[in-house]
């Protein structure tokens, strides 16, 4: 159940080649430099989507990831722009802060199931937006702008990574950074799902009462999972703030939270790598339909409904690859 | 026979309705004790009170002299009192073997993070889980269907899987909720033998709630009879069969229904 097959390794190698070599070559050849920004967004959004997928894995519909992304974005922005902390440290702090907040929120609301949990999480994004508007430290509606680019990393006087503002191509640097973090996130997610914690999550998804009868502290596991989920949300949000160099209360809205959830549906809830594919498809799909003008939303929505109707297990159920098969059935 | 589990004056009220009223009895080490009673007698409620899936209104349940009522179910399971469920409460989309492996949660020595990083303890655990699952499934006579999806099992085997999941936690006391319901006589006999061997070969004390009279008379060391939430009799199967109160209140006047 835990072994990695050679087929999976080859698939993973191809995937790494594609994002770190293939994409830069294609972009250099076509001259579509703007794709770097698009793909960086896909990478950071799919980190946040990975968190939502994980809450689905314990049978909770989470439409509140935007709240934690926004929290992460603000924490990182405040630390970097106001306190002069290194971006890399702020990235970690942003994730941890979002996780702590999610524990406080999760304690009362994770008892709820199904549509009741979903409804509460739907409100969270709006609540965080309103808090950001009201607090002095977040600068209200003006937001936090001119966030410095990430600095370098040096260890024992040795420079491992140069500061981003000294680089010739910041877009490429951001793309590589976001992609590495995305790969790490999904590796962690894959490992988690195939480890004992993942098996326990599956048992809870299927029957919480039975899970507790075999000695699983279901309340504790729910909190852990929600915290990990929000950690990913915080990381995604912090990356977003750094790339756009600004954060506003409207940076993540209820629509974004809904999109994070849709990414999971679209990619497939049964597949670890589903949310990544879902994010890519949803983000590019929306962009590609731009030419339709005022019919963009209509066509987009109809397509979404069709996909969910005819591929209820997501795009990956088309068997594009067994790589992402989660749960090790 | 010293008491392993003591039910002391347990009462449960749902609003104005008293489902279980001041019920007391003891379960001895390595005993099979059945709780019987007509529909609505409060058997299932009592069952949930003992496994702490419901909170008591008053009274308490003691296990090895310590109070276990009103604790969280997983804490009670950790102490060694584990319940099974009626009918189809299983992990539907897991295979039989996966279910028995995941149910060994309480046997785990490594932490959850240990499994994530694949520490030596965790790897040893995983190997031990697999071995114990195979051993347990062989004991239950389910080796042939180890890789079968739980939702594809026929009803008789589902019940056995439920018992296997319970056993995988290494319980001291196993609470069985209507283990023979909906079974034909042959399946019932097989399950009776199985439960008997769980008690004899594995040293597990068994408390079961059941409707099926012949099976109960066959399997039980002692029987407790409930009616309208109150205990009306307690004793060996033959004592219960000859108890006037039981015959009158629960079995009507027809002796043959008792299965003699």
HADDOCK unambig.tbl for C-alpha pairs under 7 A between the chains (distance, minus, plus):
assign (segid A and resid 191 and name CA) (segid B and resid 116 and name CA) 6.37 0.50 0.50
assign (segid A and resid 192 and name CA) (segid B and resid 116 and name CA) 5.87 0.50 0.50
assign (segid A and resid 195 and name CA) (segid B and resid 115 and name CA) 5.68 0.50 0.50
assign (segid A and resid 195 and name CA) (segid B and resid 116 and name CA) 5.60 0.50 0.50
assign (segid A and resid 196 and name CA) (segid B and resid 112 and name CA) 6.63 0.50 0.50
assign (segid A and resid 196 and name CA) (segid B and resid 115 and name CA) 6.00 0.50 0.50
assign (segid A and resid 197 and name CA) (segid B and resid 112 and name CA) 5.99 0.50 0.50
assign (segid A and resid 199 and name CA) (segid B and resid 102 and name CA) 6.45 0.50 0.50
assign (segid A and resid 200 and name CA) (segid B and resid 102 and name CA) 6.63 0.50 0.50
assign (segid A and resid 203 and name CA) (segid B and resid 91 and name CA) 6.22 0.50 0.50
assign (segid A and resid 206 and name CA) (segid B and resid 91 and name CA) 5.66 0.50 0.50
assign (segid A and resid 206 and name CA) (segid B and resid 92 and name CA) 6.79 0.50 0.50
assign (segid A and resid 207 and name CA) (segid B and resid 91 and name CA) 6.58 0.50 0.50
assign (segid A and resid 210 and name CA) (segid B and resid 89 and name CA) 6.99 0.50 0.50
assign (segid A and resid 212 and name CA) (segid B and resid 73 and name CA) 6.11 0.50 0.50
assign (segid A and resid 212 and name CA) (segid B and resid 74 and name CA) 5.03 0.50 0.50
assign (segid A and resid 213 and name CA) (segid B and resid 73 and name CA) 6.10 0.50 0.50
assign (segid A and resid 213 and name CA) (segid B and resid 74 and name CA) 5.82 0.50 0.50
assign (segid A and resid 213 and name CA) (segid B and resid 77 and name CA) 6.17 0.50 0.50
assign (segid A and resid 213 and name CA) (segid B and resid 82 and name CA) 6.28 0.50 0.50
assign (segid A and resid 213 and name CA) (segid B and resid 83 and name CA) 6.35 0.50 0.50
assign (segid A and resid 214 and name CA) (segid B and resid 74 and name CA) 6.77 0.50 0.50
assign (segid A and resid 214 and name CA) (segid B and resid 77 and name CA) 6.30 0.50 0.50
assign (segid A and resid 214 and name CA) (segid B and resid 103 and name CA) 5.69 0.50 0.50
assign (segid A and resid 214 and name CA) (segid B and resid 105 and name CA) 6.95 0.50 0.50
assign (segid A and resid 214 and name CA) (segid B and resid 166 and name CA) 6.72 0.50 0.50
assign (segid A and resid 214 and name CA) (segid B and resid 169 and name CA) 6.12 0.50 0.50
assign (segid A and resid 215 and name CA) (segid B and resid 74 and name CA) 4.01 0.50 0.50
assign (segid A and resid 215 and name CA) (segid B and resid 75 and name CA) 6.64 0.50 0.50
assign (segid A and resid 215 and name CA) (segid B and resid 77 and name CA) 5.09 0.50 0.50
assign (segid A and resid 215 and name CA) (segid B and resid 78 and name CA) 5.67 0.50 0.50
assign (segid A and resid 215 and name CA) (segid B and resid 105 and name CA) 6.72 0.50 0.50
assign (segid A and resid 215 and name CA) (segid B and resid 106 and name CA) 6.18 0.50 0.50
assign (segid A and resid 216 and name CA) (segid B and resid 74 and name CA) 5.66 0.50 0.50
assign (segid A and resid 216 and name CA) (segid B and resid 105 and name CA) 6.94 0.50 0.50
assign (segid A and resid 217 and name CA) (segid B and resid 74 and name CA) 5.73 0.50 0.50
